[in-house]
Amino acid sequence: MTPTESTESTESRRPETLALFTEWTGERYGGLPALSSRGGEDRMSYTELRDAVRECARRLISTGVRPGDRIGILSETRPEWTLTHFAAFAVGAVVVPVYPTAGEEEVAWVLGDSGAVAVVCEDAAQADRVDALRDRLPALRDVILLTGICAPSGPADETSLAELLSRAAAVKPSDLCSIVYTSGTTGPPKGCRLTHGNLGAVLEANLDVVEGGPGDRTYLYLPLAHLLAQLIEFTTLLYGGELAYFGGRIEDVVKELAEVRPTHLPSVPRLFEKVHSVVQSLAESQEGGRTRFEEAVRIGVLAADGELPPELRDAHAAYDQSLYSLVRGVFGGRLRSAVTGGAPISPATMDLLRACGIPVYEGYGMTESAGVIALNHPGASRPGTVGRPIAGCEVRTAADGEVLARGPMIFPGYYANPTASSAALDGDGWLHTGDLGAVDSDGYLTITGRKKDLIITSAGKNLSPAEVESAIERSPYVAHAVMVGDRRPYPVALITVDAEAAAGRQDVRELVQEAVEAANATVSRPARIRAFAVLDEDFTIASGVLTPTLKVRRAKVLERYAKEIEDLYRSSPSGDTSNPSGGKSSPSRGPLPAP
């Protein structure tokens, strides 16, 4: 049966719940490639995926997993994660993803708070970590190796196929399918309860806007513990594409992109910005390179927008040979579409990629909204925004600018935390996102910052750090920027350097100062950075300053670098920053000229 014939014989556009997902895709897409790894050497068809999920589900049942039981998955992104994911859904269990980079306290909290009865671990080292925490996990019965439960052959289970399918069919859209823990930037992670219906609403909306089908390939390196990666997993398989997993070393992502040659790429902004930084540096290393680079981007954007004048066609063709094809080649040469979210992406990076024929679509969502609230897509895109609300989702802003969302994708509340649930959801079903934003006359949503991150200076000025921070981070030499200034006379910044981009440079402080001055030119006078410190270390997950999803824990930054902050304010106690060499002399800190 061909995919087209299978499509025509399928009554619904998608399975009603994720419990029957691989049964549905197996019937629909049969022998087409579903999963691949090791650069495409190992492939699994949709039929083989269905059969492997059935076998994994039988083994879960044999360990005593019952409908409603919570099962943790502690692993890097790999095909077995997906097999376990769908097998747990098939037996009616509730998946609790755990970041493989999480420390012992977070692992203990997530598994303990959720009451997980079993944990599927990537390898013996991860299993040993969980075993060492057993005295803090009273509900935990089994620690299972991922490679064992997903092995092609293993212990036989007597559960019949009819019994397994009956169990999967009994799962309802209103049943929980996952408890996904938030990043915890302001305290212990909260468990977001998500139903099959919540995720189904997002998938149904995506079907109308995401372009893809058999023959397409999505490269997945994002952690499957994060909901964005899970949605990519579901969506790719829903339209019959191939999900290609990275090899496990983040340093190899660019090399693997060239090998895998994906058509679709979900990523955090940093990967795209890294490519932009390297290409721009290469161009600027040649005499007159910056001018030519900027001209190439300008002409490429005109072409992408269908506005290229005839007299620039030859220049466009020349730049295609020297620049555009080079950038396309970095991503394997076939990339048609990229999706990003979780943090703002530099407009300059968006322009470069669009000029090279690679549109990048920004989206916005939260775990509490099953991952998506708004999305740019091929049918409707406006750079600088996070897109329009997806089908079925209402969005409005409160009087204070907070973004509110309502619809079938909004979660029913946090696990075992009614106080937090009441704070997040009002009586009319509106999710209070905690983000500040605005909706334009065409319905496009722009996010301007986090409500809890608002800084109120001692002069009573309300400042949202996100705008100036993201502007500073547009510099290829800056890794992170954090504005400080709550109850202070004026804002200052802590900045970390991109070690790779700045390698061998002796003028790092001057480069950072240029970035800060350029950012200051884009914001209002009260929001301009008056002084900054270049830290001698970058932010890391291990130091506790970054969450597993690479969000900055602002409170931890203020705590860890309290001395550097005090030094910045002492260097100019009166707030007079008119003399750029005034205050404390240091190669890594100092005031800026008066704005």
C-alpha positions, -999 to +999 in steps of 0.1 A: +000+000+000+014+034-009+015+063+016-012+081-004-035+051-004-029+046+033-037+083+039-069+080+020-080+049+040-073+065+074-104+080+089-088+106+112-060+131+105-041+118+135-046+092+163-069+104+191-042+098+217-004+092+217-011+057+230-020+046+194+004+069+176+029+044+163+000+020+154-014+048+133+019+059+116+028+022+110-003+016+090-001+050+072+036+050+062+047+013+063+082+008+050+092+045+047+122+055+070+111+067+104+142+069+126+179+070+117+211+074+136+249+072+131+247+095+101+220+073+085+238+040+088+211+026+112+175+031+099+141+019+112+110+020+091+076+029+104+066-007+105+097-016+124+091+014+148+056+001+155+069-034+162+097-021+184+073+000+204+050-030+209+080-051+222+091-023+245+056-019+258+053-056+266+085-054+286+072-025+306+040-044+314+062-074+325+079-051+351+045-044+366+038-009+350+001-001+353-020+026+337-013+059+354+021+049+368+048+075+364+079+064+345+110+085+344+133+086+313+169+097+321+188+097+288+204+118+261+185+121+228+187+088+210+163+064+192+156+043+223+142+075+240+115+076+214+108+039+216+104+041+254+083+073+251+057+057+228+058+024+247+050+042+279+020+059+263+008+026+248+006+010+283-012+041+297+017+052+318+027+089+324+062+099+312+084+120+335+114+132+314+146+139+334+175+160+320+207+138+317+227+169+327+206+174+359+225+172+392+216+148+420+193+172+438+172+179+407+170+142+397+159+134+433+133+162+432+118+153+399+115+116+405+104+120+441+079+148+436+063+129+407+062+096+426+079+077+397+077+039+402+103+032+375+132+050+358+145+040+324+182+050+323+205+054+293+234+034+308+249+019+340+263+052+351+229+069+351+214+039+368+240+040+395+231+077+401+194+068+406+203+038+428+223+061+451+191+082+456+168+053+465+164+063+501+149+096+489+125+079+464+101+057+484+078+051+453+106+038+431+105+001+423+126-004+392+157+010+376+157-002+340+184+001+314+173+018+282+193-006+260+178-036+277+142-027+274+146-016+238+169-044+227+158-061+194+156-094+212+152-100+249+131-117+276+098-128+262+066-114+276+033-132+274+012-101+269-007-107+237-010-081+209-047-079+214-043-072+252-017-045+244-039-028+218-069-030+241-048-013+268-037+015+244-073+020+231-085+025+267-064+057+270-086+088+267-076+123+255-083+136+291-057+112+306-023+124+317+005+115+293+034+134+308+046+154+338+072+177+325+092+197+350+099+234+343+135+247+343+132+261+378+148+296+374+132+308+406+130+276+428+124+239+426+110+228+392+073+225+390+057+195+373+034+205+345+006+179+340-001+174+303-029+154+288-030+135+255-056+161+245-032+190+253-006+177+230-031+166+205-044+201+202-009+214+193-003+186+168-037+193+152-027+230+148+007+221+135-007+199+107-021+231+090+011+251+091+042+228+092+054+218+057+068+183+055+061+148+043+077+115+033+113+121+020+119+149+045+145+146+073+146+163+106+179+165+125+173+163+163+200+172+187+179+190+213+173+171+246+141+150+244+136+159+281+125+193+267+090+196+253+101+214+221+122+183+211+092+160+219+069+181+197+094+179+169+095+141+174+057+139+172+053+163+143+080+147+121+065+113+125+030+126+121+037+137+085+058+107+076+093+123+077+125+108+090+138+117+124+177+117+124+193+116+158+227+132+166+256+112+177+257+124+213+286+149+212+275+185+210+308+194+194+300+173+164+266+189+155+279+210+126+299+180+112+268+158+115+246+184+098+268+181+067+265+143+068+228+140+075+217+168+051+184+175+069+154+194+053+142+206+088+162+217+118+149+227+152+175+245+173+181+271+200+192+304+186+229+299+196+237+274+169+224+298+141+242+327+158+275+307+159+273+301+122+266+337+116+296+347+138+320+324+120+309+334+085+310+371+093+344+368+108+357+350+077+343+378+055+356+406+077+391+391+076+395+403+040+400+439+030+366+455+026+350+423+037+325+439+061+310+461+034+307+432+009+292+410+036+265+436+045+258+441+009+255+404+002+230+401+031+210+431+019+207+417-017+199+382-005+170+395+017+156+415-013+157+382-033+141+362-005+113+388-003+108+388-041+120+424-044+153+420-062+157+446-089+169+434-123+202+453-120+212+433-089+206+399-104+243+394-114+255+405-080+230+381-064+243+352-085+279+361-076+271+362-039+253+329-042+286+313-054+307+329-027+285+332+004+250+318+002+260+284-010+287+283+017+261+288+045+237+264+029+265+238+028+271+242+066+236+228+071+240+201+046+227+219+015+190+207+017+177+227+047+143+243+038+131+253+072+144+259+107+125+265+139+138+282+169+125+293+203+133+296+240+153+328+236+153+357+212+174+353+180+195+381+166+177+398+137+211+400+119+213+362+120+178+358+107+186+381+078+218+362+069+200+328+069+170+342+050+194+357+024+210+323+019+176+306+014+171+292+049+140+307+065+141+305+103+107+306+120+105+318+156+078+304+179+067+309+215+052+287+241+056+272+275+055+238+290+022+249+305+008+254+270+020+220+257+049+238+241+033+262+217+012+294+219+023+313+188+043+303+157+057+319+126+054+295+096+057+294+058+022+307+054+025+336+078+057+350+091+068+383+105+105+386+116+109+402+150+077+385+163+070+350+175+041+347+151+004+345+154-015+322+179-019+287+167-053+274+158-075+270+189-054+293+211-066+327+222-041+353+232-045+386+249-025+409+271-035+420+306-034+457+318+002+453+329+013+438+296+014+402+307+006+377+279-024+355+287-034+324+267-064+301+266-073+270+247-073+231+246-035+230+247-034+247+282-024+224+310-048+214+338-023+225+365+009+215+383+013+181+399+006+182+436+009+219+438-026+236+439-012+269+451+010+273+420-018+260+398-042+287+411-015+314+405-010+302+369-046+296+358-075+320+365-111+310+369-118+316+332-091+292+320-065+319+311-029+309+315-008+337+331+024+332+312+046+356+332+059+371+300+054+406+288+043+413+252+021+430+227-001+419+198-001+440+167-030+448+145-024+418+123-024+394+153+014+389+155+028+385+191+060+401+203+076+391+236+094+420+254+105+403+286+097+384+318+074+401+343+094+387+372+126+401+357+114+437+357+139+460+373+127+491+392+155+516+397+158+538+428+144+566+406+113+545+400+120+536+364+106+502+353+131+484+330+127+451+311+162+437+308+155+414+278+157+441+251+192+454+261+205+420+270+196+405+236+210+435+218+244+431+236+243+394+229+241+401+191+278+406+192+296+375+181+321+380+210+294+380+237+280+348+252+257+362+279+247+396+292+228+402+324+214+436+333+215+445+370+198+476+386+169+467+408+167+494+435+199+509+422+204+543+406+211+531+371+216+497+353+250+480+349+257+447+332+276+414+338+290+400+305+306+368+295+327+363+264+323+337+237+357+319+241+358+306+206+350+339+189+374+358+211+403+333+210+436+351+204+420+386+205+438+412+227+410+438+224+382+418+240+371+446+263+370+471+235+349+446+214+325+442+244+323+480+249+314+484+212+286+458+217+273+476+248+274+511+231+256+497+201+229+482+224+225+514+243+217+532+211+187+510+206+170+515+240+156+544+260+179+565+281+170+550+315+177+515+302+212+522+289+240+504+306+263+528+325+291+503+334+299+467+328+321+439+340+335+412+317+336+380+338+365+356+336+341+326+332+311+318+312+277+307+327+273+269+330+247+244+341+273+229+365+277+263+383+240+265+388+237+297+369+220+281+338+191+258+338+192+225+318+175+245+289+203+271+291+181+298+306+199+322+330+190+319+367+191+356+374+190+352+412+220+329+411+239+354+390+233+381+415+244+359+443+275+344+426+288+378+413+278+401+442+313+414+446+316+423+409+283+441+410+293+461+441+326+470+425+307+484+394+287+507+415+316+518+437+336+527+405+312+555+399+294+562+432+278+595+420+265+580+388+287+603+367+299+583+338+310+611+316+347+600+318+352+566+302+385+562+321+370+572+354+364+549+384+382+517+390+408+509+363+405+473+352+408+454+319+375+438+325+353+465+340+346+502+339+320+529+331+308+539+297+306+573+282+275+592+292+246+583+269 
